[in-house]
Amino acid sequence: MYEEELKIPKDRVAVLIGKKGETKRAIQSRTKTKIRVSKEGDVEITAEESVSTFIAVPIVRAIGRGFNPEIAMMLARDNFYLEVIDMRAFSKDSKARMQSIRARLIGTQGKAWKMLEQLTNCHLAVHGRTAAVIGGVEEVQIARQAVEKLLGGSPHSNVYHFIESQMENLHH
Protein backbone atom coordinates (compact mmCIF):
# COMPACT_ATOMS: atom_id res chain seq x y z
CA MET A 1 0.00 0.00 0.00
CA TYR A 2 1.36 3.40 -1.00
CA GLU A 3 0.38 6.56 0.83
CA GLU A 4 0.97 10.26 0.22
CA GLU A 5 -0.11 13.14 2.40
CA LEU A 6 -0.40 16.77 1.39
CA LYS A 7 -2.10 19.94 2.47
CA ILE A 8 -4.29 22.18 0.35
CA PRO A 9 -5.80 25.56 1.33
CA LYS A 10 -9.10 25.28 3.24
CA ASP A 11 -10.86 27.35 0.59
CA ARG A 12 -10.01 24.70 -2.06
CA VAL A 13 -11.39 21.68 -0.14
CA ALA A 14 -14.92 22.05 -1.58
CA VAL A 15 -13.46 22.28 -5.11
CA LEU A 16 -11.44 19.09 -4.58
CA ILE A 17 -14.49 17.23 -3.32
CA GLY A 18 -16.86 18.68 -5.93
CA LYS A 19 -20.64 18.58 -6.11
CA LYS A 20 -21.80 15.50 -4.18
CA GLY A 21 -18.20 14.22 -4.20
CA GLU A 22 -18.06 14.05 -8.02
CA THR A 23 -14.59 15.54 -8.44
CA LYS A 24 -12.99 13.39 -5.75
CA ARG A 25 -14.61 10.28 -7.23
CA ALA A 26 -13.43 11.19 -10.75
CA ILE A 27 -9.84 11.60 -9.53
CA GLN A 28 -10.02 8.33 -7.59
CA SER A 29 -11.33 6.40 -10.56
CA ARG A 30 -8.88 8.01 -13.06
CA THR A 31 -5.86 7.37 -10.80
CA LYS A 32 -6.96 4.14 -9.03
CA THR A 33 -6.53 5.75 -5.61
CA LYS A 34 -8.49 6.37 -2.42
CA ILE A 35 -8.57 10.00 -1.30
CA ARG A 36 -9.49 11.26 2.17
CA VAL A 37 -9.86 15.00 2.75
CA SER A 38 -10.31 16.85 6.04
CA LYS A 39 -12.12 20.19 6.39
CA GLU A 40 -8.72 21.71 7.23
CA GLY A 41 -7.30 20.65 3.86
CA ASP A 42 -5.28 17.62 4.92
CA VAL A 43 -5.37 15.16 2.03
CA GLU A 44 -4.40 11.50 2.26
CA ILE A 45 -3.98 9.54 -0.97
CA THR A 46 -3.58 5.76 -0.85
CA ALA A 47 -3.15 3.24 -3.65
CA GLU A 48 -2.05 -0.29 -4.44
CA GLU A 49 0.64 0.96 -6.84
CA SER A 50 3.08 3.84 -6.43
CA VAL A 51 2.36 5.08 -9.95
CA SER A 52 -1.24 5.79 -8.89
CA THR A 53 -0.19 8.16 -6.10
CA PHE A 54 2.45 9.63 -8.44
CA ILE A 55 -0.38 10.63 -10.82
CA ALA A 56 -2.92 11.68 -8.17
CA VAL A 57 -0.67 13.98 -6.08
CA PRO A 58 -0.06 16.64 -8.77
CA ILE A 59 -3.78 16.65 -9.65
CA VAL A 60 -4.71 17.33 -6.02
CA ARG A 61 -1.90 19.90 -5.69
CA ALA A 62 -3.09 21.67 -8.86
CA ILE A 63 -6.63 21.97 -7.50
CA GLY A 64 -5.15 23.29 -4.25
CA ARG A 65 -3.20 25.90 -6.26
CA GLY A 66 -6.36 27.24 -7.88
CA PHE A 67 -6.87 25.18 -11.03
CA ASN A 68 -10.29 24.03 -12.04
CA PRO A 69 -10.50 20.23 -11.69
CA GLU A 70 -10.92 19.62 -15.45
CA ILE A 71 -7.61 21.36 -16.15
CA ALA A 72 -5.94 19.64 -13.17
CA MET A 73 -7.03 16.25 -14.58
CA MET A 74 -4.83 16.92 -17.65
CA LEU A 75 -1.95 15.96 -15.35
CA ALA A 76 -3.07 12.34 -15.59
CA ARG A 77 -1.90 12.38 -19.22
CA ASP A 78 1.67 11.66 -20.24
CA ASN A 79 3.90 14.68 -20.76
CA PHE A 80 1.74 17.06 -18.74
CA TYR A 81 3.44 18.77 -15.89
CA LEU A 82 2.65 21.06 -12.94
CA GLU A 83 5.04 23.82 -11.92
CA VAL A 84 4.37 25.90 -8.80
CA ILE A 85 6.15 29.23 -8.38
CA ASP A 86 6.36 30.77 -4.92
CA MET A 87 5.82 34.50 -5.41
CA ARG A 88 7.20 35.30 -1.94
CA ALA A 89 10.69 35.18 -3.45
CA PHE A 90 9.69 38.26 -5.48
CA SER A 91 7.61 40.13 -2.88
CA LYS A 92 10.24 40.34 -0.12
CA ASP A 93 7.52 39.57 2.46
CA SER A 94 5.71 42.84 1.76
CA LYS A 95 1.91 42.52 1.41
CA ALA A 96 1.76 45.60 -0.82
CA ARG A 97 4.52 44.23 -3.03
CA MET A 98 2.69 40.86 -3.26
CA GLN A 99 -0.46 42.70 -4.41
CA SER A 100 1.48 44.58 -7.06
CA ILE A 101 3.33 41.54 -8.48
CA ARG A 102 0.10 39.54 -8.55
CA ALA A 103 -1.51 42.42 -10.43
CA ARG A 104 1.40 42.47 -12.93
CA LEU A 105 1.01 38.75 -13.53
CA ILE A 106 -2.76 38.90 -14.01
CA GLY A 107 -2.83 42.20 -15.90
CA THR A 108 -5.73 44.55 -16.52
CA GLN A 109 -8.89 42.41 -16.78
CA GLY A 110 -6.69 39.32 -16.94
CA LYS A 111 -4.97 40.39 -20.17
CA ALA A 112 -1.42 39.38 -19.16
CA TRP A 113 -2.69 36.06 -17.80
CA LYS A 114 -4.56 35.30 -21.06
CA MET A 115 -1.54 36.27 -23.17
CA LEU A 116 0.75 33.98 -21.15
CA GLU A 117 -1.67 31.09 -21.57
CA GLN A 118 -2.14 31.75 -25.28
CA LEU A 119 1.54 32.17 -26.13
CA THR A 120 2.77 29.18 -24.11
CA ASN A 121 -0.18 26.79 -24.69
CA CYS A 122 -0.27 26.34 -20.91
CA HIS A 123 -2.83 26.95 -18.18
CA LEU A 124 -2.04 29.43 -15.42
CA ALA A 125 -3.51 29.78 -11.92
CA VAL A 126 -2.73 32.39 -9.28
CA HIS A 127 -3.79 31.53 -5.73
CA GLY A 128 -2.52 32.97 -2.48
CA ARG A 129 1.24 33.35 -2.70
CA THR A 130 1.74 31.03 -5.66
CA ALA A 131 1.45 31.04 -9.41
CA ALA A 132 1.11 27.63 -11.03
CA VAL A 133 1.40 26.40 -14.59
CA ILE A 134 0.10 23.23 -16.26
CA GLY A 135 1.19 22.17 -19.73
CA GLY A 136 3.70 20.21 -21.75
CA VAL A 137 7.15 19.89 -20.17
CA GLU A 138 8.98 22.33 -22.50
CA GLU A 139 6.10 24.81 -22.59
CA VAL A 140 5.89 24.81 -18.78
CA GLN A 141 9.59 25.67 -18.54
CA ILE A 142 9.09 28.62 -20.92
CA ALA A 143 5.97 29.72 -19.00
CA ARG A 144 7.85 29.50 -15.70
CA GLN A 145 10.65 31.71 -17.02
CA ALA A 146 8.07 34.18 -18.38
CA VAL A 147 6.22 34.31 -15.04
CA GLU A 148 9.50 34.87 -13.19
CA LYS A 149 10.47 37.66 -15.60
CA LEU A 150 7.11 39.39 -15.05
CA LEU A 151 7.34 38.96 -11.28
CA GLY A 152 10.87 40.37 -11.46
CA GLY A 153 9.60 43.51 -13.20
CA SER A 154 10.36 42.91 -16.89
CA PRO A 155 8.04 44.87 -19.23
CA HIS A 156 5.13 42.76 -20.50
CA SER A 157 6.05 43.30 -24.16
CA ASN A 158 9.61 42.04 -23.58
CA VAL A 159 8.25 38.93 -21.86
CA TYR A 160 5.82 38.25 -24.73
CA HIS A 161 8.68 38.55 -27.25
CA PHE A 162 10.77 36.20 -25.10
CA ILE A 163 7.94 33.62 -25.12
CA GLU A 164 7.43 33.93 -28.87
CA SER A 165 11.11 33.36 -29.63
CA GLN A 166 11.35 30.45 -27.17
CA MET A 167 8.22 28.80 -28.59
CA GLU A 168 9.56 29.28 -32.13
CA ASN A 169 12.82 27.54 -31.14
CA LEU A 170 10.77 24.69 -29.65
CA HIS A 171 8.94 24.04 -32.90
CA HIS A 172 11.99 24.18 -35.17
C-alpha positions in Angstrom: 0.0 0.0 0.0 1.4 3.4 -1.0 0.4 6.6 0.8 1.0 10.3 0.2 -0.1 13.1 2.4 -0.4 16.8 1.4 -2.1 19.9 2.5 -4.3 22.2 0.3 -5.8 25.6 1.3 -9.1 25.3 3.2 -10.9 27.4 0.6 -10.0 24.7 -2.1 -11.4 21.7 -0.1 -14.9 22.1 -1.6 -13.5 22.3 -5.1 -11.4 19.1 -4.6 -14.5 17.2 -3.3 -16.9 18.7 -5.9 -20.6 18.6 -6.1 -21.8 15.5 -4.2 -18.2 14.2 -4.2 -18.1 14.1 -8.0 -14.6 15.5 -8.4 -13.0 13.4 -5.8 -14.6 10.3 -7.2 -13.4 11.2 -10.7 -9.8 11.6 -9.5 -10.0 8.3 -7.6 -11.3 6.4 -10.6 -8.9 8.0 -13.1 -5.9 7.4 -10.8 -7.0 4.1 -9.0 -6.5 5.8 -5.6 -8.5 6.4 -2.4 -8.6 10.0 -1.3 -9.5 11.3 2.2 -9.9 15.0 2.7 -10.3 16.9 6.0 -12.1 20.2 6.4 -8.7 21.7 7.2 -7.3 20.7 3.9 -5.3 17.6 4.9 -5.4 15.2 2.0 -4.4 11.5 2.3 -4.0 9.5 -1.0 -3.6 5.8 -0.8 -3.1 3.2 -3.7 -2.1 -0.3 -4.4 0.6 1.0 -6.8 3.1 3.8 -6.4 2.4 5.1 -10.0 -1.2 5.8 -8.9 -0.2 8.2 -6.1 2.4 9.6 -8.4 -0.4 10.6 -10.8 -2.9 11.7 -8.2 -0.7 14.0 -6.1 -0.1 16.6 -8.8 -3.8 16.7 -9.7 -4.7 17.3 -6.0 -1.9 19.9 -5.7 -3.1 21.7 -8.9 -6.6 22.0 -7.5 -5.1 23.3 -4.3 -3.2 25.9 -6.3 -6.4 27.2 -7.9 -6.9 25.2 -11.0 -10.3 24.0 -12.0 -10.5 20.2 -11.7 -10.9 19.6 -15.4 -7.6 21.4 -16.1 -5.9 19.6 -13.2 -7.0 16.2 -14.6 -4.8 16.9 -17.7 -2.0 16.0 -15.3 -3.1 12.3 -15.6 -1.9 12.4 -19.2 1.7 11.7 -20.2 3.9 14.7 -20.8 1.7 17.1 -18.7 3.4 18.8 -15.9 2.6 21.1 -12.9 5.0 23.8 -11.9 4.4 25.9 -8.8 6.2 29.2 -8.4 6.4 30.8 -4.9 5.8 34.5 -5.4 7.2 35.3 -1.9 10.7 35.2 -3.4 9.7 38.3 -5.5 7.6 40.1 -2.9 10.2 40.3 -0.1 7.5 39.6 2.5 5.7 42.8 1.8 1.9 42.5 1.4 1.8 45.6 -0.8 4.5 44.2 -3.0 2.7 40.9 -3.3 -0.5 42.7 -4.4 1.5 44.6 -7.1 3.3 41.5 -8.5 0.1 39.5 -8.5 -1.5 42.4 -10.4 1.4 42.5 -12.9 1.0 38.8 -13.5 -2.8 38.9 -14.0 -2.8 42.2 -15.9 -5.7 44.5 -16.5 -8.9 42.4 -16.8 -6.7 39.3 -16.9 -5.0 40.4 -20.2 -1.4 39.4 -19.2 -2.7 36.1 -17.8 -4.6 35.3 -21.1 -1.5 36.3 -23.2 0.7 34.0 -21.2 -1.7 31.1 -21.6 -2.1 31.8 -25.3 1.5 32.2 -26.1 2.8 29.2 -24.1 -0.2 26.8 -24.7 -0.3 26.3 -20.9 -2.8 27.0 -18.2 -2.0 29.4 -15.4 -3.5 29.8 -11.9 -2.7 32.4 -9.3 -3.8 31.5 -5.7 -2.5 33.0 -2.5 1.2 33.3 -2.7 1.7 31.0 -5.7 1.4 31.0 -9.4 1.1 27.6 -11.0 1.4 26.4 -14.6 0.1 23.2 -16.3 1.2 22.2 -19.7 3.7 20.2 -21.7 7.2 19.9 -20.2 9.0 22.3 -22.5 6.1 24.8 -22.6 5.9 24.8 -18.8 9.6 25.7 -18.5 9.1 28.6 -20.9 6.0 29.7 -19.0 7.9 29.5 -15.7 10.7 31.7 -17.0 8.1 34.2 -18.4 6.2 34.3 -15.0 9.5 34.9 -13.2 10.5 37.7 -15.6 7.1 39.4 -15.0 7.3 39.0 -11.3 10.9 40.4 -11.5 9.6 43.5 -13.2 10.4 42.9 -16.9 8.0 44.9 -19.2 5.1 42.8 -20.5 6.1 43.3 -24.2 9.6 42.0 -23.6 8.2 38.9 -21.9 5.8 38.2 -24.7 8.7 38.6 -27.3 10.8 36.2 -25.1 7.9 33.6 -25.1 7.4 33.9 -28.9 11.1 33.4 -29.6 11.4 30.4 -27.2 8.2 28.8 -28.6 9.6 29.3 -32.1 12.8 27.5 -31.1 10.8 24.7 -29.7 8.9 24.0 -32.9 12.0 24.2 -35.2 
